[in-house]
Amino acid sequence: MDKPELKKEMAALEYLSQDEEARMLYEMRMKALMDERSALATAEKRGEEKGIEKGKIEAIQNMLKFGVSISVLAKANNLTEEEVLKIKESMK
């Protein structure tokens, strides 16, 4: 019973042996679990994107401290010079 294949087959058998209402409840529960998993994955991805963005801003701030020009930073980071200036202003 410890084999994953056997567990999967037993779950399928249990599902098929349920009445219509029990199957509907099971399907609703499975959908809720999949929705939750999807929401967590989306949140995780957004968190990673925010972390990357924060790291990018910190790197630009460090380069500004070393005198790298705004135009070079804008080009290197796919930003406008105005966006780099906003980052520079946030350092104050």
DOMIVO-893260 format. One record per atom (N, C-alpha, C): residue in three letters; residue number from 1; x, y, z; atom name. Coordinates in steps of 0.02 Angstrom, whole numbers. Each point is the difference from the previous one (the first is absolute). Layout:
% DOMIVO-893260
logu|fivo|x|y|z|torvo
ALA|NUM|X|Y|Z|CA
...
END
This chain:
% DOMIVO-893260
logu|fivo|x|y|z|torvo
MET|1|41|-60|0|N
MET|1|-41|60|0|CA
MET|1|43|63|0|C
ASP|2|65|-8|9|N
ASP|2|44|58|2|CA
ASP|2|21|23|-70|C
LYS|3|-16|-38|-50|N
LYS|3|20|18|-68|CA
LYS|3|-46|55|-26|C
PRO|4|29|53|-29|N
PRO|4|-41|56|-26|CA
PRO|4|-52|-22|-52|C
GLU|5|20|-48|-43|N
GLU|5|-46|-23|-52|CA
GLU|5|-62|-32|31|C
LEU|6|11|-40|52|N
LEU|6|-55|-34|34|CA
LEU|6|-45|50|36|C
LYS|7|29|49|31|N
LYS|7|-39|51|34|CA
LYS|7|-44|38|-50|C
LYS|8|28|15|-58|N
LYS|8|-37|35|-52|CA
LYS|8|-59|-42|-24|C
GLU|9|12|-64|-10|N
GLU|9|-53|-45|-23|CA
GLU|9|-55|-8|53|C
MET|10|20|-3|63|N
MET|10|-49|-6|54|CA
MET|10|-43|63|5|C
ALA|11|31|57|-10|N
ALA|11|-37|63|1|CA
ALA|11|-50|2|-57|C
ALA|12|21|-23|-59|N
ALA|12|-45|-2|-58|CA
ALA|12|-59|-47|13|C
LEU|13|14|-58|29|N
LEU|13|-52|-48|15|CA
LEU|13|-49|29|51|C
GLU|14|26|33|51|N
GLU|14|-43|31|51|CA
GLU|14|-44|54|-32|C
TYR|15|30|39|-45|N
TYR|15|-37|52|-34|CA
TYR|15|-58|-30|-41|C
LEU|16|15|-51|-38|N
LEU|16|-51|-31|-43|CA
LEU|16|-55|-34|39|C
SER|17|15|-21|61|N
SER|17|-50|-36|39|CA
SER|17|-46|48|39|C
GLN|18|14|64|-1|N
GLN|18|-40|48|37|CA
GLN|18|-65|16|-38|C
ASP|19|-49|23|37|N
ASP|19|-62|21|-34|CA
ASP|19|12|69|-31|C
GLU|20|-50|22|-38|N
GLU|20|7|62|-38|CA
GLU|20|16|60|44|C
GLU|21|-33|6|56|N
GLU|21|12|56|45|CA
GLU|21|70|-2|29|C
ALA|22|23|-59|19|N
ALA|22|67|-7|28|CA
ALA|22|53|17|-53|C
ARG|23|-11|-20|-62|N
ARG|23|46|16|-55|CA
ARG|23|2|76|-11|C
MET|24|-59|32|3|N
MET|24|-3|72|-10|CA
MET|24|39|35|55|C
LEU|25|-8|-21|63|N
LEU|25|37|29|55|CA
LEU|25|75|-11|-8|C
TYR|26|18|-59|-22|N
TYR|26|70|-17|-12|CA
TYR|26|29|46|-54|C
GLU|27|-36|7|-55|N
GLU|27|23|43|-55|CA
GLU|27|7|73|22|C
MET|28|-48|23|41|N
MET|28|4|68|26|CA
MET|28|62|9|44|C
ARG|29|14|-50|41|N
ARG|29|59|2|44|CA
ARG|29|64|0|-41|C
MET|30|2|-42|-52|N
MET|30|60|-4|-42|CA
MET|30|10|66|-37|C
LYS|31|-55|30|-24|N
LYS|31|6|65|-34|CA
LYS|31|25|53|48|C
ALA|32|-25|0|61|N
ALA|32|23|49|50|CA
ALA|32|75|-9|14|C
LEU|33|22|-63|5|N
LEU|33|72|-13|12|CA
LEU|33|42|24|-59|C
MET|34|-23|-13|-61|N
MET|34|37|23|-59|CA
MET|34|1|76|-4|C
ASP|35|-57|32|16|N
ASP|35|-2|73|0|CA
ASP|35|48|29|51|C
GLU|36|3|-31|59|N
GLU|36|45|23|52|CA
GLU|36|73|-8|-22|C
ARG|37|15|-57|-30|N
ARG|37|68|-12|-25|CA
ARG|37|19|52|-53|C
SER|38|-47|15|-44|N
SER|38|13|50|-52|CA
SER|38|10|69|30|C
ALA|39|-40|18|49|N
ALA|39|6|65|33|CA
ALA|39|68|6|35|C
LEU|40|21|-53|32|N
LEU|40|66|1|34|CA
LEU|40|57|7|-50|C
ALA|41|-6|-35|-56|N
ALA|41|52|4|-51|CA
ALA|41|3|71|-29|C
THR|42|-58|30|-11|N
THR|42|-2|69|-26|CA
THR|42|30|48|51|C
ALA|43|-17|-8|63|N
ALA|43|28|44|52|CA
ALA|43|75|-8|5|C
GLU|44|24|-62|-6|N
GLU|44|71|-13|4|CA
GLU|44|36|34|-58|C
LYS|45|-28|-5|-59|N
LYS|45|30|31|-59|CA
LYS|45|2|76|7|C
ARG|46|-55|29|26|N
ARG|46|-1|72|11|CA
ARG|46|52|21|51|C
GLY|47|9|-41|52|N
GLY|47|51|14|50|CA
GLY|47|69|-1|-30|C
GLU|48|13|-49|-43|N
GLU|48|65|-4|-34|CA
GLU|48|11|61|-44|C
GLU|49|-52|21|-36|N
GLU|49|6|58|-44|CA
GLU|49|14|63|41|C
LYS|50|-34|7|57|N
LYS|50|13|58|43|CA
LYS|50|71|-2|26|C
GLY|51|24|-59|18|N
GLY|51|69|-7|24|CA
GLY|51|51|18|-53|C
ILE|52|-13|-21|-61|N
ILE|52|44|16|-56|CA
ILE|52|0|75|-11|C
GLU|53|-59|30|1|N
GLU|53|-5|72|-10|CA
GLU|53|37|38|55|C
LYS|54|-8|-22|62|N
LYS|54|34|33|56|CA
LYS|54|76|-6|-9|C
GLY|55|24|-58|-20|N
GLY|55|71|-10|-12|CA
GLY|55|26|44|-56|C
LYS|56|-41|7|-52|N
LYS|56|19|43|-56|CA
LYS|56|7|73|23|C
ILE|57|-47|23|40|N
ILE|57|2|68|25|CA
ILE|57|61|10|45|C
GLU|58|15|-48|43|N
GLU|58|58|6|44|CA
GLU|58|65|2|-41|C
ALA|59|3|-40|-53|N
ALA|59|59|0|-42|CA
ALA|59|9|67|-35|C
ILE|60|-55|28|-24|N
ILE|60|3|66|-33|CA
ILE|60|23|53|51|C
GLN|61|-27|-3|60|N
GLN|61|20|48|52|CA
GLN|61|75|-6|15|C
ASN|62|25|-60|4|N
ASN|62|72|-10|12|CA
ASN|62|41|27|-57|C
MET|63|-21|-11|-61|N
MET|63|38|26|-57|CA
MET|63|-3|76|-3|C
LEU|64|-56|29|20|N
LEU|64|-4|73|3|CA
LEU|64|51|27|51|C
LYS|65|9|-35|56|N
LYS|65|49|21|50|CA
LYS|65|71|-1|-27|C
PHE|66|12|-45|-48|N
PHE|66|67|-4|-30|CA
PHE|66|7|46|-61|C
GLY|67|-51|39|-13|N
GLY|67|4|50|-53|CA
GLY|67|-18|-23|-70|C
VAL|68|-32|-57|-6|N
VAL|68|-22|-23|-66|CA
VAL|68|-54|48|-24|C
SER|69|4|20|-63|N
SER|69|-46|50|-25|CA
SER|69|-72|-26|-6|C
ILE|70|-46|46|6|N
ILE|70|-71|-17|-4|CA
ILE|70|-18|-30|-68|C
SER|71|29|28|-53|N
SER|71|-16|-26|-67|CA
SER|71|25|-71|-9|C
VAL|72|59|-16|27|N
VAL|72|27|-68|-5|CA
VAL|72|-43|-48|40|C
LEU|73|-19|20|60|N
LEU|73|-43|-43|42|CA
LEU|73|-68|-12|-33|C
ALA|74|-27|52|-30|N
ALA|74|-65|-7|-34|CA
ALA|74|5|-50|-57|C
LYS|75|52|7|-41|N
LYS|75|8|-46|-56|CA
LYS|75|13|-71|23|C
ALA|76|43|-8|50|N
ALA|76|19|-66|23|CA
ALA|76|-58|-37|34|C
ASN|77|-48|37|27|N
ASN|77|-55|-31|37|CA
ASN|77|-68|6|-34|C
ASN|78|1|21|-63|N
ASN|78|-62|7|-38|CA
ASN|78|-49|47|34|C
LEU|79|26|56|25|N
LEU|79|-41|50|34|CA
LEU|79|7|66|-36|C
THR|80|-45|46|15|N
THR|80|8|67|-24|CA
THR|80|45|38|48|C
GLU|81|28|55|-23|N
GLU|81|42|40|45|CA
GLU|81|-42|28|58|C
GLU|82|-64|14|-14|N
GLU|82|-45|24|53|CA
GLU|82|-8|-52|56|C
GLU|83|-5|-64|-20|N
GLU|83|-7|-53|50|CA
GLU|83|63|-6|43|C
VAL|84|58|7|-32|N
VAL|84|62|-2|38|CA
VAL|84|5|60|46|C
LEU|85|-23|58|-23|N
LEU|85|0|60|42|CA
LEU|85|-45|-10|61|C
LYS|86|-57|-33|-8|N
LYS|86|-44|-14|56|CA
LYS|86|35|-45|51|C
ILE|87|38|-48|-25|N
ILE|87|37|-45|46|CA
ILE|87|53|41|36|C
LYS|88|32|45|-36|N
LYS|88|52|43|31|CA
LYS|88|-32|44|54|C
GLU|89|-58|28|-14|N
GLU|89|-35|42|49|CA
GLU|89|-21|-39|62|C
SER|90|-15|-63|-9|N
SER|90|-22|-41|57|CA
SER|90|58|-15|48|C
MET|91|61|13|-22|N
MET|91|59|-12|42|CA
MET|91|8|54|53|C
LYS|92|-30|57|-11|N
LYS|92|9|57|45|CA
LYS|92|-39|-8|64|C
END
